[in-house]
Amino acid sequence: MAIVSRLLIIIGFFMLTGFSPAEKERSSIQPYTLKNGLNAFIISHKNDFSKNEVDLRLVIRAGSLQENDDERGYAHFVEHMAFNGTRDYPKNSLIAALEDLGIRFATHANASTHFNYT
């Protein structure tokens, strides 16, 4: 009975993981510092499923752990302000410009706040 149980576990493992080797993803990361000091990273991905994909990440090296009690929520506020417009793209025109390029807001463009970065 123990042998049958072990055999079923092994078969189940292979059914869940598949018999094919794992896909090899090749990524490269290019860091940038913008004129305003904001850190930006362009991450290019090449794999068997997506031939050419790029992530653009704007990173603030501060998150919720760096906030004092009277500053709670600031990192989350800054996260939302990234899509709230700039001098060149006032109000929601940034989102409209991204959508004109085929980028769907909240699907392809999103933001997040973590403990140590935003």
Secondary structure by P-SEA (a helix, b strand, c coil): caaaaaaaaaaaaaaaacccccbbbbbbbbbbbccccbbbbbbbbbcccccbbbbbbbccccccccccccccaaaaaaaaaccccccccccaaaaaaaaaaccccccccccccccccc
